[in-house]
Amino acid sequence: MLNVKIIMAKRFPQLFKVLSYIYHARLKRRVWLLNNTPMGTLVYIGANVGESVGKIYYKYSQVYCFEPNPINFKILQKKFENRRNVTLVNAAVSGVNGVAPFYLSDNANNFASSSLAKFSMARSIRESDVIEVQTIDFLTFFDRNNISVIDLLVTDTEGYDYSILRSMQALLTAGKIKKIKSEVVVNGKNNPFESVENYEHLFDDLLQPHFEKVASGWTELEEGKHQEVPSDYFFKDVMYVFRPVQDR
């Protein structure tokens, strides 16, 4: 099933997006809401134009989405302007409050590979422009918004996921984050970024004293399943659940 989705996404990207939107944002959402009540908090860092957010936001009573690219942020605003449970933040998450260069990618998919990290020569994607964006220290944001627990943290920041999680060390060890889904660089691949590393083994070392890795693969992960991604992929998705070693 995973291979079929990957083939569809590669060969027919626009059709895949339309079908995925209809299924997740319309049919699946309505069925889910008939049988469930939204609860908990979702934090989505690197929301892009909201395609992935749109598949899950309705399950949570409070949602915080971060997107530094001003062009994509305007699209997010149009999509979620009537969703009272969704708070949008036009900034990148990092360990400090301030500003930083943001490298816009030259791929056509809504600058999907843009990053705070400069691209290396390992991939064909290059920067089309560099802009200055606001950055946020998430620990400060967490306190100021009176967030008690994050039920699901999603990071999709093209290389900065590991750095972001390291800046949240206090929340990780205190059990303030129940589940994490992140995009990582596949172990053994040439580093696609110049200034940072985002390899899967770094996440394992950082998280596994307090978290258990329960799934891996591409995009839609299912707990208990670890699926290989195609050999030409630089990236994969991983999921961790807060579960200290003594509780396993």
N, C-alpha and C positions, 0 to 999 in steps of 0.2 A: 504493500500500500504506500509506504514511504517513497519507493522508487517511482511509482506512478505519479505522485504529487510533484516530485522533483522534475520529472520529464515534462509534465504539463507546465510547470512554472517556467522552465527554460524555453520550451518551444512555443508556447502560447501564453506569454506573460499577462497580456491584457485580459484575455478570456479567463484565465485562472483567477485573476483579481476579482472580476465581476462575479464569477460563480462562487468564489470564497466569501465575498461580501454578502451575497444573497443568502447563502447557507448560514453563516455565523451571525450577521447583524439582523437578519429578519427571522428566518425559520427557527434556528436554534435558540435565539434569544427569547422569542415568544414562548416556545415550549418550556424553556427553563424557568421563566418567570411565572408560568402557570402552576409550577410545582415547588417553587423555592422562594425564599425571601432574601434579598440582598443583605449581606452582613460583612463586617470587617473592613480592612483598609488595604488598598492596592497602591503601590508606588511604582510608577513606570518611568524609567530614566532612559531617554533616547526614544521618544515617542514617534519621531518622524512625522508622517501625515496621519497617523492614527489607525492604520489598517489593522495592526495587531491588537492595539488597545480596544478597537471596536469589537473584537471577538470575546472579550472577557470583562469589560468595565461594568456591565450591568449586574454582575454577581456580587458587587461590593457596595456598601453604603457610603464609602468615602474613597475617592480616587484622586491621586496627585500625579500629574503628567509633566515631565520636564522635556523641553525641546529648545535648543539654543538657536537653530536656524530661523531667522525671522520670516522667511518665505513659507516654510513648512508650518510655522506657528500660526500664521494666518489661516491656513487650511484647517488646522486643528480647531481653531476658534469657531469656524463655520460649522464643523461637524458636531461639536459638543456644546455649542452656545446655549442649548436648551436643557442640558443635562445638569441638574442641580447638584448631583453627587460628584461632579468632576471639577477639579481645580487645575488650571493650566498655568505653567510657569515657563516664561521665555528665558531660560538660562540653562547652562550646563552645570552638572553637579561635579564638584571637586572637593578638595580639602580646605578651600579658602573662599571667602567672599571677595570678589574682585572682578577683573577682566582678564581674558586670555585670547590668543589667536585661535581661530577655528578654521580648519582646512576643508573647503568645500570640494567634494569629489567631482570628477568629470563623467561619472556614469549618469545615465538619463533618468534613473528611477528615483526622482525627488531627492537627488543628492544623498542617496541612501548610505553611502560609505563615508560620509563626512565625519571628521574626528578632531578632537583636541590634539591628537597625535599626528605628527608629520609622517606621510607615507614613505616607505622604503622602496627599493627597486625590485623587491621580490614579487610584486603584483603588477598588473598592467594598469591599474587605476592610478590616476594622478590627480593633483589638485588643480581645480579650474580657477580658484580664487582663494584668498585668505581674508577673513573678516574678523572683527573683534566682537566677542560675546561676553555677556555677564556670566560669572561663575558663582556657585553657591556652596557653602559649607553645609553638608546635609545634617550634621549633628545640631547645628544652630537652628536650621529649618525645622527639624524634628521637635525641638523644645518649644520654639515659638508658636508652632501650630498645635501644640498640646496633643501630639500623636502618642498614644500609649504603646500600641503594638502594630507592627506591619504584618499582615497575614500573607501577602505575596509581594516580593520585591523583584521586579524585572529590570535588568540592565541590558541595553543594546546600544553601546556607545562606540563601537568600532575601535577597540583597542584600549579603552580606558576603564573597562569593567573591573579589572583587578585592582587598579588604583583606587577606584571608588569604594570598593568593599574594604580595602585596607583603612580608608578614612572613617569607616563605620565600625571599627573594631569594638568599641564600647557597646554598641547595640548588638553585635553578633554574639559576644560572650555572655551578655545579660539575657539572652533569649528574647530580645525585643523584635526579632525578625523570625517568622515561623517557616517561611519557604522562600527560596531564591532560585530564579531562573536567569542565567547569564549566557551571553555569547562569548566563547573562548576561542583561542587559536589552537588548532590541532597540534598536539605534541609532535616534534620532529620537523615541522614545517619551517621554512625560512621565515624569519620575523617580518611581517608585512608593515611594521612601523619602525621608525628610526629611534625614537626616544623612550619608548616604553615596551614592556613585555606583557603578554596577556594569555600565556599558555595554560592549558588545562591543569597541568601538574601544580602550578602556583596556587590555583583555586583549591585544589585538594589539600595542599599543605596548610593553607590559611583556614579552611573551613572544617576539615574533618575532625578536629578535636571536639567540635560542638555540633556539626552537621553531618548527615549521611547523604552521599550521592545516590539518588534514587532513579535517575533517568538521564539519558543522553541521546543525541540524534540531531534532527533538524526540525525547527519550528515547533510543531505541536507534539509535546512530550507527554508520555504516559508513565506514571510511576511504576517502577518494576521492570521497565524495558530500556535496554541499552542497545541502540542501533548504530551501525556504522554509517558514515557519510561517504559519498563518492570520493575516490582517491585524489581528485583534483581540487577538492574543497580545502580552503585555508581555515575555515571556521566550522564550529559545531555549537549546538546548544546543550547546556547541562542544567540539571535541577538538583538542588540540595534541600533537605528538610531538617529543621532543628531537632536533633536527636542525640544528646550527649552519649558518649561511649557506654556509660554505665546503664543507659536505658535501652540499649540495642539487644 
